[in-house]
């Protein structure tokens, strides 16, 4: 697997965000982490609003409203749960993203000849990465539940990985509708936001804040609904 610049930046930024989030998660009853996620979601909404400089019509307005709802519900869900339960989200959502990316890089096209499950939405995704990423995320969440003996009451967290995939696909579809490649490409023209986007590696051409929280926001929205119904 070639260690290209995009991959190096993803790894460094991802590791840096993980360390900061981990410290925030276990200090002052997780309040710093919840504030951090809220700030990420707020900047993501600003990125989303910037899309309208590129294109606007009724369908895109509806899609943007849906994405905004996901971001708001994601913040609400994160505010409700404790550090232990958020580990289900970490293992399920970033866990899926990381392993899907790694397995896609290593095995993409080597098992399935036609290895593009979503060519019209996200052409870089592969069957190998998608399937193995989902298996890894579900497996990790299952192991944690087994260790805690809470499978019967917390089984719905197994949805984290599949919901991460759906959230990522929704954002990819959203960006295609707006003719936007990276969620921050319009904001980068502003000097203030250019400096801010560096925090998530956005200046290197692989997304911005929205690309960091889209899967988590979508998964958290559905989990919020499911947990409220149970």
Helices and strands as residue ranges (DSSP letters): H 5-25, G 28-30, H 31-50, G 51-53, H 58-80, H 83-89, I 90-94, H 95-107, H 127-148, H 151-154, G 155-158, H 159-177, G 187-189, H 191-197, G 198-200, G 202-204, H 209-229
